[in-house]
Amino acid sequence: MATLLVTVGMGPWPFNRLVTAVAPLCAYHDVFVQTGASSVVPPCPHERYVPYDEMQRRLAEADIVITHAASTVRLVQRLGGVPIVVARQRRLGETDSTQQEDYLRLEERTGRVHAVWDVQRLPSAVAGHTGVAASMLATRPLASVAPADDLIAILDEIAARLCRRPSA
């Protein structure tokens, strides 16, 4: 039995398709679902929204994170993990753009996520995730995170250059 964290984000768009697909996993795993604006109620512990500190703790403690194609992907990667990612799809009315689909395709090509395009395959993705993640991390190690001070200095330098740039 694995500890699974499922998160659909804090935005206004429900992700009922993903929350519904999680239900079978609740019988075999320790699952917590952050449901956001979704109207589906999963048969396992869940909350609509989770404070950031609690989400960070849950991300660090989870064996597997299943998430929508957004910023949580990077949070999991920074913790050294490979998330299972399901994109909201415009054609299904889950969002008003193809941004999540485009982002997931890019991440999938770089080999840094376990992409799931058909939620019916979610149980098999979870069952094989340990091996998939280990293979990905062995062949595509994640870049180290820049120290905050270095990142601030780089951003300050970019901002200074932009401020010096003559107006068109």
N, C-alpha and C positions, 0 to 999 in steps of 0.2 A: 504494500500500500504506500503510495507516494503522497506527499503534501503538494496540492495544486493551488495556485492562486490564479484566478481568472479576473481580468479587469477590462472594462469596456470604456473607460475614460470618464471625464467629468463634463463633457459637452452636452448639447441639447438633443443629439440624435440618439434614439434608442438603438440597441443592437440585439433585438429579440432573437434573431437567427443564431447568434453565438450563445446567448444565455440558454436557449432551448437545447442546443446541442450538448451542453455541459451536463444535463440531467443524468444520462447513463453513467457518467464518470463518478457521480456522487455515491453510487452504490459500492464502488470498489476503491475509492481514494478518499483522503481527507481533503475536501474541497471547500474553498471560500471564494465567493463571487462578489465582486464589486459590480453592481448591476446598472448604475447610472440611471439614465432616463428610460431604461427598458421597462416594459409592462409585464414581462414574464417573471414569475417567481420560481427560482430554482429550488429543488428539494434538498438543499444543503445550506449551511450558514451563508448569509449574504447581508450586504448593506448597500444602499443606493450609492452613498459617497463615503469615502474614507479619508480622514485627515492625512496630510502628506507624511508626517512622521510615522504614523501607523502603516501607511503604504510602504514606506522604505523598509520598515521592520519585516512586513509580510514578504516583500520581494526578496530580502536577504534569507529568510527562513524557508522559502518554498523550494521544493525539489524541481518543480516545473512551473513556469509562468506561461499562461495562455493570455494573449492580449490582442487588442486591435492594433492596426498599423499606425502607431503614433509614437509619442515621446517615451512611453514605457519601454519600447524596444531598446532605446539607448540606455535607460536605467538598468535593465537586465544585463545588457552587454558590459556596462561599466562594472557590474558586480562579477564579471567573468563568466556569465551564462549565455545560453542560446535560448531565446524565447520561441514558443510556438506562436505564430502570428496569423490572424485571420483578418483580412481587410473588409471594411464596410464597402458595399458595392452600390454605386450610383444606380445601376439598372434595376436594383431591387428596392430602391427608395430608402436606402439606409443612410444616405448622405446626398449632398447636392453637387458633388464633384467626383472626379476619379483620383483625387490626390492620394487616398490610402492605397488604392490599387497600384498606382504608379510607384509609390514609395515601397510597397511590398515587393514588386517586381525587381526594383533596384537592389533591395536588401537580399533578395533571393539570389540574384546574379552574383553578388559579392560573397555569398556563402556564409552569411552571418546570422541567418534566421532559419527556423524550420517553418516554412510556409505551408499553410493549409488553405486550399481554395474551395474545397467541398467539405462543409462541416460534418457531413456523414462519415468522413474519414478521421474525425477528431479522436475517437477511441484508439484507432490503430496508430495514429501519430503519437499519442501519449504512451502507448505500449512500447513503441520503438524509439522514443525520444532520447533515452540515455545513450544509446549507441550512436544515433544521428548526431547528437550534440558533441559527443566525444570525438567523432570523426571530423566534424566541422572545426572544432577547436584545435585539433592536431594538424589540420591542413591549412587553416585560415586563422591563425591566432589574432586576437583582437589587439588593435593598437592601444598602447598605454594611454591613460588619461593625463593630459597636461596638468601640472600643478596649477592651482588657482592663481598664484602670483604671476606665473609665466603667461597664463591666458589673459589676465588683466593687462599686462605689459603689451602683449601683442594687440589687443583691442584698442588700447590707448594710442599705440603707434598708428594703427589704421585710421582711427578717428582724427588724429592730428594731421595725417596726410590728406584726408578728405576735406578738412577745414582749410588747408593751404591751397587746395585745388582751385584754380580760377573758375569763375562762373562762366557758363556758356552763353 
